[in-house]
Amino acid sequence: MTPANEPAFALQGVSYAYAQGPAALCGVTFGIGRGETVMLLGANGAGKSTLLRLMDVLMPPTEGRILAFGREVSPDLLRDAALSRWFRSRVGFVFQDADAQLFSPTVEEELMFGPLHIGLTAGEARRRAYELAASFDIERLMDRAPFRLSGGEKRRVALACTLAVNPSVILMDEPTTGLDPKSESWLIDMLHQLASAGKTIVAATHSLHLAAEVADRAIVLGQGSGLVADGAAGAILDDLELLERANLIHTHAHAHDDDSHAHPHTHAGIHTHSEDGR
């Protein structure tokens, strides 16, 4: 049991450097409260994906500590089967590339994998799989091979698989990548539903639109320099100087012909490049 007032995550001076490369993260310290929806914002190479992988204990930090619900977690500590089961039942990760997450022969088996792994019977796992399939409107896909699905269908299946173990925390890496407008609208609605159900959501994204639609809070990372800003999402997104400094937007002036007078205007252009694994 963990105290109810413990944050979902606490990062204490977390740094990470890839072998023979520059630091991806430097001295990152923040907490994630239970039930928060937090967007990790940053340009290419800022370390958003790296940070999510550290939080999901897929690799250890070079320096610092990571606590989940008040308990320190690391790859070495999660070698303990009981601690690993405790952590994996509470924290789910949706990868940027759904193909890296989906590996079973059919969607039905994908949805059953997590529940079976945490100890549900085959019957219980199947019931949960079909309940999720109905919620995600993917029942028609249950006998399909995941690699044959469209990008939007894969995203739905990947998120459904993550939710199959009913985690308290959902980590998402670039969740809008490859989605058409209809699928992105569906994702936004689903994130609102999950937040209303009390889930803690932490997503790395280049999409300022997604952040504006769903986030309570935004954390901005700078390339190799760690945390640049942390605050209410609305305040962060309204700070154009900050967003430009973090290379999340670009601004420019253009002439507007009005009675022969030129007026400067500022426009935000969202960079949509991927983070290329970092």
GULODREN-738491 format. One line per 3 residues: for each residue x, y, z of N, C-alpha, C, O. Coordinates in steps of 0.02 Angstrom, whole numbers, padded with zeros to 5 digits, m for minus. Example, Ala and Ser with C-alpha at 12.3 -4.5 7.8 and 13.67 -1.06 7.14 Angstrom:
% residues 2
00660/m00284/00390/00615/m00225/00390/00660/m00165/00390/00712/m00166/00423  00642/m00112/00354/00684/m00053/00357/00645/00002/00394/00670/00057/00402
***
This chain:
% residues 278
00042/m00060/00000/00000/00000/00000/00044/00062/00000/00096/00064/00032  00022/00113/m00036/00058/00177/m00037/00012/00232/m00013/m00048/00230/m00028  00038/00281/00024/m00005/00335/00049/m00039/00371/m00008/m00009/00382/m00061
m00102/00390/00002/m00141/00422/m00051/m00114/00490/m00071/m00127/00514/m00126  m00075/00522/m00026/m00049/00588/m00041/00019/00586/m00077/00046/00639/m00094  00046/00527/m00088/00109/00522/m00125/00096/00540/m00198/00047/00517/m00227
00141/00580/m00229/00131/00595/m00300/00139/00532/m00342/00170/00483/m00321  00110/00533/m00401/00116/00476/m00446/00190/00465/m00464/00214/00408/m00465  00225/00519/m00478/00297/00516/m00494/00333/00574/m00461/00305/00628/m00453
00394/00561/m00441/00439/00614/m00419/00507/00601/m00449/00537/00548/m00438  00533/00650/m00487/00599/00645/m00516/00645/00692/m00478/00629/00751/m00468  00702/00666/m00458/00748/00704/m00415/00817/00707/m00448/00855/00659/m00446
00832/00765/m00478/00898/00775/m00509/00915/00725/m00563/00971/00700/m00566  00867/00708/m00605/00876/00655/m00655/00914/00681/m00716/00896/00731/m00747  00968/00646/m00732/01007/00661/m00793/01016/00597/m00832/01014/00542/m00805
01025/00606/m00898/01038/00548/m00940/01082/00568/m00998/01069/00619/m01031  01134/00529/m01011/01178/00539/m01068/01184/00474/m01106/01199/00422/m01076  01174/00476/m01172/01184/00417/m01213/01259/00405/m01220/01299/00451/m01218
01278/00342/m01230/01348/00324/m01236/01381/00364/m01292/01357/00366/m01348  01437/00395/m01274/01477/00434/m01322/01435/00488/m01356/01447/00505/m01414  01388/00516/m01319/01347/00569/m01347/01335/00624/m01296/01353/00616/m01237
01303/00679/m01316/01289/00733/m01270/01234/00714/m01221/01197/00666/m01233  01228/00752/m01168/01175/00739/m01119/01107/00751/m01150/01095/00801/m01183  01062/00703/m01140/00994/00710/m01164/00951/00746/m01112/00904/00782/m01129
00968/00735/m01049/00932/00768/m00993/00983/00787/m00941/01033/00753/m00931  00970/00843/m00907/01018/00868/m00858/00982/00894/m00797/00949/00947/m00800  00987/00859/m00740/00962/00884/m00676/00888/00898/m00674/00867/00949/m00646
00847/00854/m00702/00775/00866/m00705/00742/00846/m00638/00751/00790/m00614  00705/00893/m00610/00670/00882/m00547/00599/00907/m00553/00588/00967/m00566  00551/00864/m00543/00481/00884/m00539/00439/00826/m00512/00463/00770/m00509
00378/00841/m00493/00331/00790/m00471/00269/00790/m00516/00252/00841/m00546  00237/00733/m00519/00174/00727/m00556/00120/00705/m00507/00123/00650/m00480  00072/00749/m00495/00019/00733/m00448/m00030/00682/m00476/m00038/00678/m00536
m00061/00645/m00432/m00111/00596/m00455/m00169/00632/m00487/m00195/00682/m00461  m00190/00608/m00545/m00246/00637/m00580/m00228/00695/m00625/m00273/00723/m00657  m00165/00715/m00628/m00144/00769/m00673/m00140/00745/m00745/m00126/00687/m00758
m00151/00791/m00791/m00137/00780/m00862/m00081/00828/m00881/m00091/00889/m00883  m00022/00801/m00895/00038/00841/m00905/00067/00828/m00974/00075/00770/m00994  00081/00881/m01010/00114/00876/m01075/00188/00894/m01068/00205/00946/m01041
00232/00850/m01093/00303/00864/m01098/00316/00894/m01166/00308/00860/m01217  00337/00957/m01168/00347/00993/m01231/00422/01005/m01241/00459/01016/m01193  00443/01004/m01303/00512/01018/m01319/00526/01002/m01392/00492/00962/m01422
00577/01034/m01419/00595/01025/m01489/00632/00959/m01498/00644/00922/m01450  00649/00944/m01559/00687/00885/m01576/00751/00880/m01534/00790/00928/m01531  00761/00823/m01501/00821/00814/m01461/00817/00841/m01391/00867/00839/m01355
00759/00866/m01369/00753/00895/m01302/00750/00842/m01247/00759/00858/m01188  00738/00779/m01266/00739/00726/m01216/00672/00703/m01192/00668/00668/m01141  00618/00721/m01227/00551/00702/m01204/00542/00626/m01203/00519/00598/m01153
00560/00594/m01258/00553/00521/m01262/00598/00487/m01212/00579/00437/m01181  00659/00512/m01205/00705/00485/m01156/00675/00489/m01086/00679/00441/m01047  00645/00545/m01070/00616/00554/m01003/00560/00504/m00991/00555/00476/m00937
00518/00493/m01041/00464/00445/m01033/00492/00374/m01023/00466/00336/m00982  00544/00357/m01059/00574/00290/m01051/00603/00281/m00982/00600/00227/m00953  00632/00335/m00955/00658/00332/m00886/00601/00322/m00837/00606/00283/m00790
00545/00359/m00847/00489/00353/m00802/00457/00284/m00806/00429/00259/m00757  00460/00252/m00865/00434/00185/m00872/00485/00132/m00853/00472/00072/m00861  00542/00153/m00827/00595/00109/m00802/00618/00060/m00857/00631/00002/m00844
00623/00086/m00918/00652/00047/m00972/00728/00053/m00973/00761/00013/m01005  00754/00103/m00939/00827/00113/m00932/00838/00156/m00870/00793/00192/m00849  00899/00152/m00841/00912/00190/m00780/00939/00260/m00796/00971/00270/m00847
00925/00308/m00753/00956/00374/m00763/01031/00371/m00750/01055/00329/m00712  01068/00415/m00783/01139/00421/m00770/01151/00447/m00700/01197/00426/m00665  01109/00494/m00680/01111/00521/m00612/01039/00533/m00589/00994/00540/m00630
01030/00535/m00523/00965/00553/m00495/00922/00492/m00478/00942/00434/m00488  00863/00506/m00452/00817/00454/m00429/00748/00466/m00457/00728/00523/m00470  00711/00411/m00468/00642/00414/m00490/00600/00374/m00441/00614/00316/m00427
00547/00407/m00415/00502/00374/m00369/00432/00370/m00400/00409/00418/m00431  00400/00313/m00393/00331/00304/m00415/00289/00288/m00354/00301/00239/m00319  00240/00330/m00342/00196/00322/m00284/00237/00315/m00219/00219/00276/m00175
00292/00352/m00215/00332/00354/m00154/00385/00301/m00150/00424/00300/m00101  00389/00255/m00199/00439/00202/m00196/00489/00212/m00252/00471/00225/m00310  00554/00206/m00236/00605/00213/m00287/00600/00155/m00336/00591/00098/m00317
00608/00171/m00401/00605/00121/m00453/00666/00128/m00499/00690/00183/m00511  00691/00072/m00523/00747/00069/m00569/00746/00000/m00601/00714/m00045/m00574  00782/m00009/m00657/00784/m00076/m00687/00811/m00129/m00639/00786/m00185/m00638
00861/m00111/m00599/00887/m00159/m00551/00835/m00178/m00499/00826/m00236/m00482  00800/m00127/m00472/00749/m00141/m00421/00692/m00182/m00449/00663/m00223/m00414  00674/m00170/m00513/00618/m00206/m00542/00636/m00277/m00562/00594/m00313/m00590
00697/m00298/m00549/00712/m00370/m00555/00674/m00410/m00503/00664/m00470/m00511  00654/m00377/m00449/00611/m00410/m00400/00541/m00418/m00430/00509/m00369/m00449  00519/m00480/m00435/00457/m00495/m00471/00397/m00460/m00440/00353/m00435/m00476
00394/m00457/m00374/00337/m00426/m00341/00335/m00350/m00354/00282/m00322/m00368  00393/m00318/m00351/00396/m00246/m00364/00380/m00232/m00437/00345/m00184/m00453  00405/m00274/m00482/00391/m00265/m00553/00317/m00271/m00566/00288/m00231/m00603
00285/m00321/m00537/00213/m00331/m00547/00175/m00271/m00519/00127/m00247/m00549  00196/m00246/m00461/00164/m00188/m00429/00170/m00127/m00475/00120/m00092/m00486  00229/m00115/m00503/00239/m00056/m00545/00203/m00063/m00612/00169/m00017/m00633
00209/m00121/m00645/00180/m00130/m00711/00104/m00130/m00710/00072/m00116/m00760  00075/m00146/m00652/00002/m00143/m00647/m00023/m00072/m00637/m00083/m00059/m00643  00021/m00026/m00620/00002/00043/m00606/00023/00092/m00660/m00006/00146/m00665
00072/00074/m00700/00099/00120/m00750/00098/00087/m00819/00127/00033/m00827  00065/00119/m00867/00063/00093/m00935/00096/00142/m00983/00094/00203/m00972  00126/00116/m01036/00164/00157/m01083/00138/00144/m01154/00135/00087/m01176
00118/00198/m01189/00098/00194/m01258/00155/00222/m01301/00170/00281/m01298  00186/00178/m01340/00245/00198/m01379/00224/00243/m01438/00167/00241/m01461  00272/00283/m01461/00260/00325/m01520/00246/00282/m01581/00200/00297/m01620
00285/00229/m01589/00276/00183/m01645/00237/00123/m01620/00264/00081/m01584  00174/00119/m01639/00132/00064/m01616/00160/m00004/m01635/00150/m00053/m01600  00197/m00007/m01691/00226/m00071/m01713/00278/m00097/m01663/00291/m00157/m01661
00307/m00052/m01623/00355/m00073/m01572/00319/m00102/m01510/00351/m00134/m01468  00255/m00091/m01506/00216/m00112/m01448/00173/m00173/m01462/00161/m00214/m01417  00151/m00180/m01524/00104/m00233/m01541/00142/m00291/m01573/00177/m00282/m01622
00135/m00350/m01544/00175/m00407/m01567/00137/m00473/m01570/00163/m00522/m01596  00076/m00475/m01545/00038/m00538/m01544/00007/m00552/m01613/00001/m00506/m01654  m00011/m00615/m01626/m00039/m00632/m01692/m00106/m00598/m01707/m00120/m00583/m01765
m00147/m00585/m01656/m00211/m00552/m01667/m00222/m00497/m01616/m00189/m00495/m01564  m00269/m00453/m01631/m00287/m00399/m01584/m00315/m00428/m01520/m00300/m00402/m01466  m00355/m00481/m01525/m00382/m00512/m01464/m00326/m00534/m01417/m00329/m00523/m01357
m00275/m00566/m01445/m00219/m00589/m01403/m00180/m00530/m01375/m00155/m00534/m01319  m00174/m00476/m01413/m00141/m00416/m01387/m00178/m00391/m01325/m00147/m00376/m01274  m00244/m00386/m01330/m00283/m00359/m01274/m00283/m00405/m01214/m00291/m00382/m01157
m00273/m00469/m01224/m00272/m00517/m01169/m00203/m00523/m01136/m00198/m00546/m01080  m00151/m00502/m01172/m00083/m00513/m01148/m00070/m00482/m01079/m00047/m00515/m01033  m00085/m00417/m01072/m00073/m00383/m01009/m00111/m00413/m00951/m00081/m00428/m00900
m00177/m00421/m00957/m00215/m00452/m00903/m00189/m00521/m00883/m00187/m00537/m00823  m00170/m00563/m00931/m00143/m00628/m00915/m00077/m00621/m00877/m00062/m00659/m00831  m00037/m00570/m00897/00028/m00560/m00867/00023/m00539/m00793/00067/m00553/m00754
m00032/m00505/m00775/m00039/m00484/m00705/m00082/m00533/m00665/m00102/m00518/m00609  m00098/m00591/m00694/m00128/m00643/m00655/m00202/m00657/m00665/m00230/m00699/m00630  m00235/m00623/m00712/m00305/m00639/m00725/m00310/m00707/m00760/m00265/m00728/m00796
m00366/m00740/m00750/m00379/m00803/m00785/m00393/m00788/m00858/m00405/m00731/m00877  m00391/m00840/m00899/m00404/m00830/m00971/m00474/m00803/m00982/m00484/m00759/m01025  m00522/m00827/m00944/m00591/m00802/m00951/m00597/m00729/m00932/m00630/m00691/m00966
m00564/m00710/m00876/m00566/m00640/m00854/m00531/m00595/m00904/m00554/m00540/m00919  m00474/m00619/m00930/m00437/m00579/m00979/m00477/m00570/m01043/m00476/m00516/m01072  m00511/m00622/m01064/m00552/m00616/m01125/m00610/m00568/m01115/m00625/m00528/m01160
m00643/m00571/m01058/m00698/m00525/m01044/m00673/m00453/m01045/m00705/m00409/m01073  m00616/m00441/m01013/m00589/m00373/m01012/m00570/m00351/m01082/m00582/m00293/m01100  m00542/m00396/m01121/m00523/m00379/m01190/m00583/m00356/m01231/m00579/m00307/m01267
m00639/m00392/m01225/m00697/m00375/m01265/m00734/m00313/m01238/m00765/m00277/m01277  m00729/m00301/m01173/m00756/m00238/m01146/m00718/m00178/m01175/m00748/m00129/m01195  m00652/m00184/m01176/m00611/m00130/m01204/m00623/m00122/m01279/m00627/m00067/m01304
m00629/m00178/m01313/m00641/m00175/m01385/m00705/m00138/m01400/m00708/m00099/m01448  m00756/m00149/m01359/m00820/m00114/m01370/m00810/m00039/m01356/m00836/00002/m01393  m00774/m00022/m01302/m00763/00049/m01285/m00723/00085/m01339/m00735/00145/m01351
m00677/00050/m01371/m00633/00081/m01420/m00657/00070/m01492/m00623/00089/m01540  m00715/00039/m01499/m00744/00027/m01565/m00696/m00012/m01610/m00686/00005/m01668  m00667/m00065/m01582/m00620/m00106/m01621/m00640/m00180/m01620/m00600/m00224/m01633
m00703/m00193/m01603/m00726/m00263/m01601/m00716/m00299/m01668/m00700/m00358/m01670  m00726/m00262/m01722/m00720/m00293/m01788/m00648/m00312/m01804/m00635/m00348/m01853  m00600/m00288/m01764/m00530/m00300/m01777/m00501/m00358/m01736/m00443/m00375/m01744
m00541/m00390/m01694/m00514/m00436/m01644/m00477/m00495/m01675/m00430/m00520/m01645  m00497/m00518/m01734/m00462/m00575/m01764/m00411/m00554/m01817/m00384/m00595/m01854  m00398/m00488/m01820/m00351/m00462/m01869/m00279/m00461/m01840/m00270/m00457/m01780
m00230/m00465/m01884/m00160/m00458/m01863/m00145/m00383/m01855/m00160/m00344/m01900  m00116/m00363/m01799/m00103/m00291/m01788/m00064/m00257/m01844/m00077/m00199/m01859  m00016/m00294/m01875/00025/m00260/m01926/m00014/m00244/m01988/00010/m00206/m02031
m00075/m00271/m01995/m00116/m00257/m02053/m00165/m00199/m02042/m00204/m00182/m02086  m00163/m00168/m01983/m00209/m00114/m01967/m00184/m00047/m01993/m00125/m00039/m02008  m00230/00000/m01999/m00210/00068/m02017/m00176/00102/m01957/m00178/00075/m01901
m00145/00160/m01969/m00112/00195/m01915/m00159/00213/m01858/m00142/00204/m01799  m00218/00238/m01875/m00267/00255/m01823/m00291/00195/m01785/m00301/00198/m01725  m00302/00139/m01821/m00324/00078/m01788/m00270/00051/m01741/m00284/00028/m01685
m00207/00054/m01763/m00152/00032/m01720/m00149/00074/m01656/m00136/00048/m01602  m00160/00140/m01664/m00157/00184/m01605/m00212/00165/m01556/m00201/00164/m01495  m00272/00151/m01581/m00327/00131/m01537/m00310/00066/m01501/m00320/00059/m01440
m00284/00018/m01538/m00267/m00047/m01508/m00212/m00039/m01456/m00215/m00069/m01403  m00161/00001/m01472/m00105/00010/m01425/m00129/00042/m01360/m00109/00021/m01306  m00173/00092/m01365/m00199/00123/m01304/m00244/00075/m01266/m00242/00072/m01205
m00284/00037/m01302/m00327/m00012/m01269/m00286/m00065/m01233/m00303/m00085/m01177  m00231/m00087/m01264/m00187/m00136/m01232/m00157/m00108/m01168/m00151/m00143/m01117  m00137/m00045/m01170/m00109/m00013/m01110/m00160/m00010/m01055/m00144/m00020/m00996
m00223/00006/m01072/m00276/00012/m01022/m00301/m00056/m00998/m00339/m00059/m00950  m00281/m00109/m01031/m00307/m00176/m01014/m00288/m00197/m00943/m00323/m00237/m00913  m00234/m00169/m00917/m00215/m00186/m00848/m00240/m00133/m00798/m00223/m00135/m00739
m00280/m00086/m00824/m00310/m00033/m00783/m00258/00006/m00742/m00263/00010/m00681  m00208/00035/m00776/m00155/00071/m00740/m00181/00137/m00712/m00230/00165/m00737  m00148/00161/m00660/m00163/00227/m00632/m00132/00282/m00673/m00159/00337/m00678
m00074/00267/m00704/m00035/00316/m00742/m00028/00291/m00814/m00013/00233/m00826  m00039/00337/m00861/m00030/00321/m00932/00023/00368/m00961/00014/00429/m00962  00079/00339/m00983/00132/00376/m01016/00124/00368/m01091/00114/00312/m01115
00127/00423/m01128/00115/00420/m01200/00169/00460/m01237/00183/00517/m01220  00198/00428/m01287/00251/00460/m01326/00223/00481/m01394/00206/00439/m01435  00218/00547/m01405/00193/00575/m01468/00128/00540/m01490/00127/00510/m01544
00075/00545/m01450/00015/00506/m01464/m00022/00525/m01528/m00062/00485/m01553  m00010/00584/m01556/m00046/00604/m01617/m00007/00588/m01680/m00032/00601/m01735  00053/00559/m01674/00092/00543/m01734/00054/00497/m01781/00029/00444/m01761
00048/00518/m01844/00017/00476/m01895/m00059/00474/m01894/m00089/00436/m01932  m00090/00515/m01852/m00163/00513/m01848/m00195/00564/m01895/m00170/00620/m01902  m00249/00544/m01927/m00287/00591/m01967/m00331/00633/m01919/m00337/00616/m01860
m00361/00688/m01943/m00400/00732/m01898/m00455/00696/m01860/m00467/00711/m01801  m00489/00648/m01892/m00542/00611/m01857/m00514/00570/m01800/m00543/00569/m01745  m00459/00535/m01812/m00428/00494/m01760/m00400/00538/m01704/m00403/00519/m01645
m00372/00596/m01721/m00346/00641/m01670/m00403/00667/m01626/m00395/00673/m01565  m00460/00683/m01657/m00518/00705/m01618/m00542/00650/m01571/m00560/00664/m01513  m00541/00588/m01595/m00559/00531/m01552/m00511/00526/m01493/m00533/00515/m01437
m00446/00533/m01507/m00396/00528/m01454/m00407/00582/m01401/m00403/00567/m01341  m00421/00643/m01422/m00432/00697/m01374/m00492/00681/m01330/m00490/00691/m01269  m00546/00657/m01360/m00605/00638/m01321/m00589/00582/m01271/m00611/00584/m01214
m00549/00533/m01293/m00531/00478/m01249/m00488/00502/m01191/m00497/00479/m01134  m00442/00548/m01204/m00400/00574/m01150/m00442/00613/m01100/m00428/00610/m01040  m00492/00649/m01123/m00537/00683/m01077/m00574/00632/m01033/m00582/00643/m00973
m00596/00578/m01063/m00631/00526/m01025/m00585/00495/m00973/m00606/00483/m00916  m00523/00481/m00992/m00476/00451/m00945/m00460/00499/m00888/m00455/00478/m00831  m00452/00563/m00904/m00439/00612/m00852/m00498/00617/m00804/m00489/00623/m00744
m00558/00616/m00832/m00618/00619/m00790/m00624/00558/m00745/m00653/00562/m00690  m00596/00503/m00766/m00596/00441/m00726/m00540/00441/m00674/m00533/00393/m00636  m00501/00495/m00671/m00449/00500/m00621/m00380/00474/m00641/m00335/00471/m00599
m00372/00457/m00705/m00307/00432/m00727/m00256/00490/m00729/m00273/00547/m00743  m00194/00474/m00714/m00138/00520/m00723/m00110/00509/m00792/m00094/00453/m00811  m00105/00564/m00831/m00082/00558/m00901/m00021/00603/m00910/m00022/00662/m00894
00032/00573/m00936/00092/00611/m00952/00109/00596/m01025/00123/00538/m01042  00108/00646/m01068/00120/00636/m01139/00175/00681/m01164/00176/00741/m01149  00221/00653/m01202/00270/00692/m01238/00242/00709/m01306/00218/00664/m01341
00244/00772/m01325/00212/00792/m01388/00243/00854/m01418/00269/00897/m01382  00241/00858/m01485/00255/00920/m01520/00191/00959/m01533/00193/01017/m01554  00134/00928/m01519/00070/00958/m01538/00046/01007/m01485/00022/00987/m01432
00053/01071/m01499/00027/01122/m01453/m00049/01120/m01452/m00079/01139/m01402  m00079/01098/m01507/m00152/01090/m01508/m00174/01038/m01457/m00222/01050/m01420  m00140/00981/m01455/m00157/00929/m01405/m00148/00956/m01335/m00191/00946/m01292
m00094/00991/m01323/m00081/01019/m01257/m00136/01068/m01237/m00160/01067/m01180  m00157/01110/m01284/m00209/01159/m01269/m00276/01125/m01255/m00315/01150/m01214  m00289/01069/m01287/m00353/01035/m01279/m00359/00995/m01215/m00413/00991/m01186
m00304/00965/m01192/m00311/00916/m01138/m00269/00930/m01075/m00285/00903/m01022  m00217/00971/m01079/m00169/00974/m01024/m00191/01020/m00968/m00218/01074/m00980  m00179/00998/m00907/m00183/01042/m00848/m00118/01082/m00841/m00117/01139/m00819
m00063/01049/m00860/00003/01075/m00846/00050/01058/m00903/00041/01007/m00937  00098/01101/m00914/00148/01089/m00967/00218/01096/m00938/00232/01141/m00898  00262/01050/m00958/00332/01052/m00939/00372/01058/m01003/00366/01017/m01048
00413/01110/m01007/00452/01123/m01068/00524/01102/m01055/00554/01122/m01005  00551/01062/m01101/00620/01040/m01096/00661/01073/m01150/00639/01083/m01206  00723/01091/m01131/00769/01121/m01179/00823/01071/m01198/00840/01027/m01158
00849/01077/m01258/00896/01028/m01283/00959/01026/m01240/00997/01075/m01239  00970/00970/m01206/01030/00961/m01165/01032/01002/m01102/01081/00999/m01065  00980/01042/m01089/00983/01087/m01031/00931/01072/m00978/00926/01107/m00928
00891/01020/m00989/00842/01001/m00939/00780/01043/m00941/00758/01065/m00994  00750/01053/m00883/00686/01086/m00878/00693/01161/m00890/00733/01194/m00857  00653/01187/m00937/00653/01259/m00953/00595/01295/m00919/00603/01351/m00897
00537/01263/m00916/00478/01294/m00886/00430/01240/m00863/00429/01185/m00890  00392/01256/m00811/00344/01209/m00783/00287/01251/m00754/00298/01290/m00708  00226/01242/m00781/00171/01282/m00755/00105/01262/m00786/00100/01213/m00823
00054/01302/m00771/m00012/01290/m00799/m00008/01291/m00875/00026/01333/m00904  m00042/01244/m00907/m00036/01237/m00980/m00055/01302/m01016/m00021/01322/m01063  m00108/01334/m00994/m00130/01395/m01027/m00077/01449/m01025/m00065/01483/m01075
m00045/01457/m00967/00007/01509/m00960/00068/01492/m01004/00096/01537/m01035  00087/01429/m01006/00145/01409/m01047/00130/01421/m01121/00172/01448/m01157  00070/01401/m01143/00054/01407/m01214/00042/01479/m01236/00048/01494/m01295
00027/01523/m01189/00018/01594/m01206/00085/01631/m01208/00087/01688/m01232  00138/01600/m01184/00203/01633/m01181/00241/01620/m01247/00281/01574/m01251  00227/01661/m01297/00257/01650/m01363/00333/01656/m01362/00368/01621/m01399
00359/01701/m01320/00431/01708/m01315/00463/01644/m01290/00515/01622/m01315  00433/01613/m01239/00457/01550/m01213/00453/01495/m01266/00502/01458/m01276  00397/01490/m01300/00388/01438/m01351/00437/01446/m01408/00463/01397/m01434
00451/01508/m01427/00499/01519/m01481/00569/01502/m01457/00609/01473/m01494  00585/01521/m01395/00651/01506/m01368/00663/01430/m01364/00719/01406/m01373  00609/01393/m01350/00613/01320/m01345/00608/01287/m01413/00607/01226/m01418
00603/01327/m01467/00598/01302/m01536/00535/01261/m01548/00535/01214/m01587  00482/01280/m01513/00417/01248/m01523/00375/01285/m01575/00330/01256/m01605  00389/01349/m01584/00356/01388/m01636/00408/01431/m01670/00464/01439/m01645
00389/01460/m01726/00430/01512/m01755/00384/01572/m01768/00325/01564/m01783  00411/01630/m01762/00373/01691/m01773/00404/01731/m01829/00465/01729/m01839  00362/01766/m01865/00387/01809/m01917/00337/01865/m01928/00278/01860/m01910
00360/01918/m01958/00317/01975/m01973/00302/01975/m02048/00345/01957/m02088  00242/01996/m02065/00228/02005/m02136/00188/02070/m02144/00154/02093/m02099  00193/02097/m02203/00160/02161/m02216/00087/02149/m02233/00071/02105/m02273
00044/02189/m02203/m00028/02186/m02218/m00047/02253/m02249/m00042/02305/m02216  m00070/02251/m02311/m00084/02313/m02348/m00150/02341/m02326/m00203/02314/m02343  m00149/02395/m02288/m00210/02427/m02263/m00199/02502/m02266/m00164/02531/m02225
m00230/02533/m02317/m00222/02606/m02327/m00148/02624/m02334/m00126/02676/m02309  m00111/02580/m02369/m00041/02593/m02384/00004/02591/m02323/00062/02614/m02327  m00021/02564/m02265/00021/02559/m02206/00038/02486/m02193/m00006/02443/m02202
00098/02471/m02174/00119/02402/m02158/00115/02392/m02083/00137/02434/m02044  00086/02337/m02062/00079/02320/m01992/00111/02253/m01977/00098/02205/m02014  00153/02248/m01927/00184/02184/m01910/00134/02138/m01878/00092/02159/m01838
00139/02074/m01894/00097/02023/m01864/00141/01965/m01843/00193/01952/m01874  00121/01930/m01791/00158/01872/m01767/00116/01810/m01778/00056/01809/m01764  00148/01758/m01803/00114/01695/m01817/00151/01638/m01785/00213/01636/m01789
00115/01593/m01754/00146/01534/m01725/00141/01476/m01774/00087/01458/m01796  00199/01448/m01791/00200/01390/m01834/00227/01331/m01796/00283/01333/m01772  00188/01279/m01788/00207/01223/m01746/00254/01177/m01784/00238/01155/m01840
00313/01162/m01755/00358/01113/m01785/00329/01044/m01772/00311/01028/m01716  00325/01004/m01824/00295/00938/m01817/00344/00881/m01828/00324/00824/m01836  00410/00897/m01829/00458/00843/m01839/00459/00798/m01778/00443/00819/m01723
00477/00735/m01789/00480/00687/m01734/00546/00695/m01697/00592/00730/m01719  00549/00662/m01639/00608/00672/m01597/00662/00620/m01611/00715/00621/m01580  00649/00576/m01658/00700/00529/m01681/00731/00490/m01623/00792/00482/m01618
00685/00466/m01580/00709/00421/m01527/00736/00456/m01467/00757/00422/m01420  00738/00522/m01466/00763/00557/m01408/00711/00601/m01377/00724/00634/m01326
***
